[in-house]
Amino acid sequence: MTNSSVSNASADTAISTAPENLPCKKEDEYTVADRPHAPDDRQSHRATLANWDEPEHATWGFRHVREIIPTARIARSERPSPLPRRETAEQLPGVEELMGIGNTDALLVLHHGSVVHEEYARGMRPDDTHILMSVSKSIVGTLAGVLVQQGALAPEDDVITYIPEFAGTSFEGASVRDLLDMRAGTRYIEGGPETPAWSAQFGWAPGTPPEPDAITYLARFDNMQEHGGPFAYRSILTDVLGLVLERAGGAPLASLLGNELWGPMGAESDADLMVDRNGFAIAMAGICPTLRDFGRFGHLMLDGSAPDGRQVVPVSWIEDTLRGGPDSAAVFGRDQYEQYFPVPPGGHYRNQWWVPAGGHVVVGLGAHGQQLYVDREAGVVIAMLSTWPKPPAIRPSRIPIFAAFRAIADHLSTSVPRL
């Protein structure tokens, strides 16, 4: 099997080829080794709302969110964009490291819209969806750029222009830009004491919701800093941003994502968006796509177009994301986030994307090893799905992961010509 073909590894070992002594079957143009699913797949009845993201159940839970938590459908395209496959003569550098780093479920590498590596492990298959956790934020931020181009949204507008119910709350005086760049003043400690209440409110875990609805819950927070102050990563800001986009776009967030991104980019499969019991979208972490559609989305950040050339995202929004605001780098606070985002000084956070210094790479990061790396200069998209365990378990360092991403991009930009 060439390096551009699909491989499927066992629960413990990622491999790049289908061994000849294993039965294989064709799925469309793809060959998948017919290996058994991971152990959690055979014990799916044990996964519940109380334990679906715990290490012993997350392998199954992350791929079957719709069976545990309410979701809304993000509709696929009526005209899927092709992902042509390009054979490479040698194994890409960095791939073995990424597949072996721990609980990697799938990896896709695109070069100028062509698949140069696609690999599935631990029982995952091409038609499985997988929760993205906080890479969802980057998708929501990209949708904002589409609505800005349409004139439905203005980053300079106050949040209460779209959500008047927040008048007199911590969000009064905050702009949409403050939400996009995580610079609103609202007090929330990521992973802190408020987490159980948030989980119960939004149906992430069992428990009595502290408030009757999400808007009432979000209205109860106070401020910890001035709006427009230093960058401080707080996931609830993306939940508020999702509601702003619904109000601006005049439709539920899942419908907007389907109509403005998934459909135009040529997604081949429906995705899911987690919602609470009242239908409030969990924008900060709840998007669940297939690997290939995850890669198609990443391709949008190269030049705004789908792999087949359909223009979807304004290039001006991508350039703004890469460039950042006048003080984005100065307020970033790199040392505080170095373990999560291990890059040299000079990076920033913009439009719900992590942006290393240099002006040509954007990164989406999920807490359990879900990662999207887009290098515009190299024309490379790397989509990685993983099921890292929850803290306090020891999880892989992102330092070798980022080194592997760079090695792949450097190799393809210098060794593999563009078709």
BELSULMO-V970652 format. One record per helix or strand of 3 or more residues. SS is the DSSP state (helix for helix, strand for strand). FROM is the first residue (numbers start at 0). TO is the last residue. Records with the same first field share a line. If there is no record, write none. Layout:
BEGIN
SS: FROM-TO  FROM-TO
END
This chain:
BEGIN
strand: 5-7  23-26  29-32  70-73  103-110  113-119  270-274  286-288  347-349  352-354  360-364  370-374  379-385
helix: 38-41  43-45  57-60  64-66  94-99  134-149  158-161  163-165  175-179  194-200  213-217  235-248  252-261  290-302  314-322  333-336  397-414
END
